[in-house]
């Protein structure tokens, strides 16, 4: 009788123990056909193939075609790519460390993608002074002495880099902008382009400056021409020398701006070139 009651107690106790909920299936990222590694920020191109964002960006910048089927990739795709995961959910999980690496952009800093961040951190911990990385189809030199990166094929493309807290203010990750509070997602396209209003304002300022320089130039030319028109062949030698001296003094006191110094608002070399990686 005692044994029977004990068995009933054990049966009731075992039935009251709840089984733990099943673990969620692990997130499996597709393999990128370009780098042959799990996709970092996977995106789907219009033809349906999936790549890392930086891998397909490198292919699009060089050939504007899918790396598998050679179908055309529209330029607008890089401005608003079709992400297969939530960028906000991975923005804080790029590295298990408290620190992350950033590169300078226009009006802010961009965080490197997970893979590039690990490679730079490994080089930093190994006390390397500089090393090369393949980013978006280009080879970049990471200079830890000067805390900068530059493209090996074009050293003029140089940016500052920094190692900062993972929670530091950033524009986004690897060219993919993270929507801020109060900002529409439509305005948070992946990239670093200035708004049309800003570009228009800069163009108007440049045009106004050019017009002001041109107006001053023309006024001074007219003044000097009027001075030279007073010269007459009937003047005596002393009068002619005195008039020429006045003309020379006026020119020296009001130096004319060089035509080459007048900014051209249509000159692309006067604008900052920003290339997203």
HELIX and SHEET records of a PDB file:
HELIX    1   1 UNK A    2  UNK A   16  1                                  15    
HELIX    2   2 UNK A   53  UNK A   62  1                                  10    
HELIX    3   3 UNK A   76  UNK A   79  1                                   4    
HELIX    4   4 UNK A   87  UNK A   90  1                                   4    
HELIX    5   5 UNK A  114  UNK A  125  1                                  12    
HELIX    6   6 UNK A  185  UNK A  187  5                                   3    
HELIX    7   7 UNK A  196  UNK A  229  1                                  34    
HELIX    8   8 UNK A  237  UNK A  253  1                                  17    
HELIX    9   9 UNK A  259  UNK A  261  5                                   3    
HELIX   10  10 UNK A  268  UNK A  270  5                                   3    
SHEET    1   A 2 UNK A  42  UNK A  44  0                                        
SHEET    2   A 2 UNK A  50  UNK A  52 -1                                        
SHEET    1   B 8 UNK A 130  UNK A 135  0                                        
SHEET    2   B 8 UNK A 138  UNK A 143 -1                                        
SHEET    3   B 8 UNK A 148  UNK A 151 -1                                        
SHEET    4   B 8 UNK A 154  UNK A 165 -1                                        
SHEET    5   B 8 UNK A  99  UNK A 105 -1                                        
SHEET    6   B 8 UNK A 108  UNK A 111 -1                                        
SHEET    7   B 8 UNK A 172  UNK A 173  1                                        
SHEET    8   B 8 UNK A 176  UNK A 177 -1                                        
END                                                                             
